Amino acid sequence: MAFPRPITTGRLSSIGDSQAQLTATIRKAKRGVQITADASNPSIIYVGLTGVTADSADATDGYPIAAGDTVVIPTRNPALLYVIAKTGSTGKLWWMII
């Protein structure tokens, strides 16, 4: 019986109004990346590609993740994902490559 491949996890703290790369880990995901926003986040966190914005531009706004919510982003390369929060707010999230 084959062992399951290892799971890679991480946390990103102090997400503010400047985009931050979710992870620099270069590891091919099988299904994508699961992201969970901290339940005490003061505002929505947005996830997208480089240049992601937080509810300010139709063409570049990321996918919103409310406090306490979890989303799976189907991507093979987690290093392409960036996160951002609204102006003046900070947040925290956890991620897992699956």
C-alpha positions in Angstrom: 0.0 0.0 0.0 1.4 3.4 -1.0 1.7 6.1 1.6 -0.2 9.4 0.9 2.1 12.2 -0.1 2.9 14.7 2.6 0.6 17.7 3.2 2.2 21.2 3.1 0.6 23.8 5.3 1.3 27.3 6.4 -0.1 30.5 7.9 0.0 34.1 6.6 -0.4 36.8 9.3 -0.8 40.5 9.1 -2.5 40.7 5.7 -3.1 44.3 4.9 -3.8 46.6 2.0 -0.8 45.5 0.0 -0.9 42.2 -1.8 1.1 39.4 -0.3 2.1 36.1 -1.9 0.3 33.2 -0.3 3.4 31.0 -0.3 6.7 30.8 -2.1 6.6 27.1 -1.8 7.1 25.5 -5.2 5.1 22.3 -4.9 2.6 20.9 -7.5 -0.8 20.6 -5.9 -2.9 17.7 -6.8 -6.3 19.3 -6.2 -5.5 22.9 -5.3 -5.1 25.0 -2.1 -7.5 25.1 0.8 -7.6 28.5 2.5 -9.3 29.3 5.8 -9.7 32.8 7.0 -9.3 33.4 10.8 -12.7 33.8 12.5 -11.6 37.1 14.1 -10.5 38.8 10.9 -12.0 42.4 10.9 -12.7 42.3 7.2 -12.9 40.2 4.1 -9.6 38.8 2.6 -9.4 38.6 -1.2 -7.4 35.9 -3.1 -6.3 36.1 -6.7 -3.3 36.4 -9.0 -0.6 39.0 -8.8 -2.1 42.5 -8.9 -5.1 41.4 -6.9 -7.3 44.2 -5.4 -9.8 44.3 -2.5 -13.2 45.3 -3.8 -11.9 48.2 -5.8 -11.7 47.2 -9.4 -13.9 44.8 -11.4 -11.0 43.5 -13.5 -8.6 42.7 -10.6 -10.7 42.0 -7.5 -9.9 38.7 -5.9 -12.3 36.1 -4.6 -13.6 37.2 -1.2 -13.1 35.0 1.9 -15.1 36.2 4.9 -13.9 35.6 8.5 -14.2 32.0 9.4 -14.8 30.8 5.8 -12.9 28.2 3.9 -12.4 28.0 0.1 -10.5 25.6 -2.2 -8.8 27.2 -5.1 -8.2 24.7 -7.9 -4.6 25.5 -9.0 -1.6 23.3 -9.7 0.8 26.1 -8.6 0.0 27.7 -5.2 2.9 30.2 -5.5 0.8 32.1 -8.1 -1.8 33.1 -5.5 -1.8 36.4 -3.7 -4.0 37.8 -0.9 -5.0 41.3 0.1 -7.4 42.9 2.7 -9.3 46.2 2.6 -7.5 49.4 3.4 -6.4 49.7 7.1 -7.4 46.2 8.1 -5.3 43.2 8.8 -6.1 39.6 8.8 -4.7 36.1 9.1 -5.3 32.8 7.3 -4.1 29.3 7.0 -3.5 27.3 3.9 -3.0 23.7 2.9 -1.8 22.3 -0.5 -4.0 19.3 -1.4 
